[in-house]
Amino acid sequence: LREDLNRLVLASLFLLICGYHLFMFTVRRDRVEYLWFGGGAFCAGAMTFCNCAWSLEVLPAFPGYVLWMALRPIALITLVTFIRIFFSRKEPIW
């Protein structure tokens, strides 16, 4: 389990980023890109967690793999939607 500690930290970081962006979406409802980026960060964190040895301590092997396979298209859809919304804004990005 020590070998996959870096993946566990990375998954935790993704989930922390997800929480931050979902909080920012609740503060600024007009910025939908916060919601989509938070969803993409959640998918990335969950996929990273399902791909490490720590997930076998929490999830049985088969449901963890099914969850990882189910999150792949959802992550792709959320990140493509985020990129489309982010770059289609009229005001400057920074």
N, C-alpha and C positions, 0 to 999 in steps of 0.2 A: 504493500500500500504506500510505502514511502516514495516509490518511483513515480507514482501518479499524483503526488501532492501538488505539483505545479499545475496539473489539469484541474484539480479541485479549486485551487486559488483562482485560476482563470475563469472557471465557471462561476465562482462567487463574485468575481469582478464584473462579469457580464450581467449577473442578476442585480448587482448594486446599480449598474448603469441603467438597467431596465427600470428599477424603482425610481431613480432620479428622473428619467424622462417621462414616466407615467405621472409623477408628481407635477412636473412642469406642464404636462398637458392639462391637469386639473386646474392649475393656476391660469393658464392661457389657452382657453378652449378654441380660440381662432387659429392656433398653430397645430394643425393636424399632423404635421411631420413628427412632433414629439411622440404622438401615439404610435405611429408606424415604426419609428426608430426604437421605441421601447419594446414593441412586439418583436422586432428583429433581434434585439439584444436578449430578450427572454428565450427565443428559439435558439440562439447561439449558446447561451448559458446552459439550457437544458440538453442540447445536443452534446456539448462538451462534457457535461456531467454523465450523460448516458454512455459516453465513449471511454470512461475511465474505470479503473478497478473499484473505486469507491462506490459506484452505483450498484455493484453486486452485493454490497453490504446493506443497501437500502431497498433495492428492487430485485425481484427474481430475474434471471437472465433473459428469459423470453420476452416478458413485457418491457424490459428496458430496451431490447433491440427493436421491438415493434414501435415503441415511443420514438426512438431515434429515427427509424425509417419514416414515421408519420410526420415528424417535424421538418424533414428536408424540404418537401414542397411548400409547407407553410412558411418556412424561413425565406425561401426564394420569393414567394409572393409578397411577403411583408417588406423585404428589402428592395425589391423592384418598385413597389408602390411608393416607398419612402423616397427613392431616388427620383421618381417621376414627379412627385409633389414638390420635393425640395428644389429641383431645378426648373420648375415651371412657374415659380413665383416671380412677380413683376418687380418688387422692391429688391434692393441689393442684399446679398446674403450676409455681408459683414459690415 
